[in-house]
Amino acid sequence: MDEFQRSWLLAQLGPDTDPADLERRFFRLRSVRAVALEVLGERRAKLLADPLKVTVDGVVTMDLQENLRGIERQIDQVRQFHAPDDPGDEDEAAELLMEVTWLTPARRYR
């Protein structure tokens, strides 16, 4: 795995992800997209293994349903968008990486 692929994986999975674990998975799976999907799938399974909502009356409520939805959205994004080791035209890959989105304020201040 090269530095660009490692950077892409860390951008998808977060900077706290163990790079040595990513290397081992990449050696086995041979695709950065497959590595990202496997890690996200494990995170999803871990959330599903425990109750998504816990309430202690009058004390605390913990709801992890939005975390689950967020991971599922992230899995969809990894499946849809270009990964660094996808076969295809290199110019097309460069164009996908160079897209820019301009943010504008929802409300103008006076």
C-alpha positions in Angstrom: 0.0 0.0 0.0 1.4 3.4 -1.0 1.1 6.7 0.9 -1.7 8.0 -1.2 -3.8 4.8 -0.6 -3.0 5.0 3.2 -4.1 8.7 3.2 -7.3 7.9 1.4 -8.1 5.1 3.9 -7.4 7.3 6.9 -9.6 10.0 5.4 -12.5 7.5 5.0 -12.0 5.8 8.4 -10.6 8.5 10.6 -7.1 9.3 11.8 -7.3 7.0 14.9 -7.5 3.9 12.7 -4.4 1.6 13.2 -2.2 1.9 10.0 -0.7 -1.6 10.7 -4.2 -3.1 10.8 -4.9 -1.4 7.5 -1.7 -2.8 6.0 -2.6 -6.4 7.0 -6.1 -6.0 5.6 -4.7 -4.6 2.3 -2.2 -7.5 2.0 -5.1 -9.9 2.3 -7.8 -8.1 0.3 -5.7 -6.2 -2.3 -8.0 -3.3 -2.6 -8.3 -0.1 -0.5 -12.1 0.0 -1.2 -12.4 -3.5 0.2 -10.4 -2.6 3.3 -12.6 0.5 3.9 -15.8 -1.5 3.5 -14.5 -4.3 5.8 -13.6 -1.9 8.6 -16.9 0.0 8.2 -18.8 -3.3 8.2 -17.2 -4.3 11.4 -18.1 -1.0 13.0 -21.7 -1.4 11.9 -21.8 -5.0 13.2 -20.4 -3.8 16.6 -23.1 -1.2 16.9 -25.8 -3.8 16.0 -24.5 -6.2 18.5 -25.5 -3.9 21.4 -28.8 -2.2 22.0 -29.1 1.0 20.0 -31.1 2.8 22.6 -30.8 2.6 26.4 -32.9 4.6 28.9 -32.6 4.9 32.6 -35.7 6.7 33.7 -35.0 10.2 35.0 -31.2 9.7 34.7 -29.9 9.2 31.2 -30.9 8.2 27.6 -28.3 6.9 25.2 -29.4 6.6 21.5 -26.9 5.3 18.9 -29.3 5.1 16.0 -27.9 8.1 14.3 -24.4 6.6 14.6 -25.6 3.5 12.8 -27.2 5.7 10.0 -24.0 7.6 9.7 -21.9 4.5 9.2 -24.5 3.2 6.6 -24.2 6.5 4.7 -20.4 6.2 4.8 -20.5 2.7 3.5 -22.7 3.9 0.6 -20.2 6.7 -0.1 -17.2 4.4 -0.2 -19.1 2.1 -2.6 -20.0 5.0 -5.0 -16.9 7.2 -5.1 -13.6 6.6 -6.8 -10.9 4.9 -4.7 -7.2 5.4 -5.4 -6.6 1.9 -6.7 -9.7 1.7 -8.9 -8.9 0.7 -12.5 -9.6 3.5 -15.0 -8.3 6.6 -16.6 -5.8 8.5 -14.4 -7.0 11.9 -15.7 -10.5 11.0 -14.6 -9.2 10.2 -11.1 -7.4 13.5 -11.0 -10.5 15.3 -12.0 -12.5 13.6 -9.2 -10.0 14.6 -6.6 -9.9 18.2 -7.8 -13.6 19.0 -7.4 -14.4 22.0 -5.3 -17.6 22.9 -3.6 -18.3 26.5 -2.7 -20.1 27.1 0.6 -22.4 30.1 0.9 -24.1 31.3 4.1 -27.7 30.3 4.5 -28.5 33.7 5.9 -26.9 37.0 5.1 -26.0 39.2 8.1 -26.6 42.9 8.2 
